[in-house]
Structure formats: C-alpha cells, structure tokens
Amino acid sequence: MVLGHYAVGFALKRVEPKLSLGMLLLGVNLIDIIFGILMLAGVEHARFVPTMAGIYPLDLYDFPYSHSMVGGIVLSLLGFLLYRYWPVRTGSSRLRPALIFGAAIFSHFLCDIISHRPDLPIFGNDSPRIGLGLYGSMAGSVAFEGALFLLGLFYYQKAISLPFSISRPGFVCFITTLLTVYFWTMVDAPLSTLPYPASPEMKIAVLLFLGNLLFVAAGGWLENSQRKNRPAGDV
C-alpha cells in the first residue's frame, strides 16, 4: 500500500493536532523506509518477478525485521519511547502524541495486511505469513487506496485551520506529485528510467528509502511554511 499509508498519516492529524504532518508521515512510512535501507545493505531482500500477476510484481520473500508483525510492534514501541522521552522542552505532555506516533508506525503493518499477498511474517521467515492480497487487483487497489486517500485528506482538512487549506497551491502540488509517483510506480518506468543502481530490486529499495523520505520532508516543510506565512490574526 502506498496512498493508504499517507491517508492514515493525514487522518491522524485529526486525532492528534500537536503532531506535525512531517512526523505523522514519517511514522506511517517508517517501515518502508527501513526496508529500503535494509535492502540496500543486503540484510533484507525482494525479487522482481515480471510474470507475477497484480499491481507490483515483487516476491517479498525476506523481510523479517521491517515487515513482520513482531518487527512492527518493536518499531512502534521504539518510536513511542523516542518521541516520549526525547529531551526537548514543551509546555504540554508528550504522552498522547507519542502514543499516536507509535500507532502511526504500526498502522503500516495493518494496512499491509490488506494489500499484500500472504508474505507478511508473524515473526521470522519460517513463521506463518499473512496478507489478504489486494495487490492482486490493480483496479481494486486503486479504488481502495484512492478512497482512503480522499478520506485522509478530508480528516486532515478538518484538523487544520482555514489558512492551511489543502487547496493552497503548495499542497495541491504536493498531492499531485504524490499521485503521479503512485501511478508511475505501477508501470515499469521506475525500473527503466532510474539510472542507479543497476538491478530492479535496488532501484525499488532507493524508491522506498529516498522517495518516502522526500515526501515526508516535503509534507513537514509545507505545513511549517504555511504556519509561518499565515496572515496576522488567524488561529
């Protein structure tokens, strides 16, 4: 799932407005970012299988650390602890935002259960694997993720004041770029146009790592810049 993860990040702004959009998008995408890093490091692996049916022809046969249920729980707990006890001075409790940040991280695994083939391990590679297989249908994936994305944007708009409307040019550009990359990755374009590294698997790892980080940074910068530039007197 791609848009679905971003949808959850947007929607959680309604649950905890104190968390920045950048932190929420980091939370929901952290598992994929770590997966990309571990693939580049040769710790986890995936195979590109052109004949595999469905939206993404990937055999995700070895990712027990980033995408197992236990791995997701551990990452969520670490995210909660880091946010809760990070040494910064704030005027309010960090407990609730830390809980939501941890929940954002684990939401990735829950969303992946819907979209992935039965390739998500409970613990390690030899443990039972789960997944409902929505990726097997391109039309179903686009419809489901598109609906989630619209719902996420709706709740995000509810959570922010009018000066930060998602209709602002910067936000429209952000959404348009995200949608463009989403549809771009459904075809062979990422595998044929990215010059480095050479193998399709490593190109996917770069997209998971750098691509998500760029959107996380852009979302955080966009929200922060809108806050700084709001007219005087706006809440």
Beta strands, then each sheet from edge to edge (+ up, - down):
strand 1: 45-48
strand 2: 58-62
strand 3: 120-121
strand 4: 129-130
sheet 1: 1+ 2-
sheet 2: 3+ 4-
end
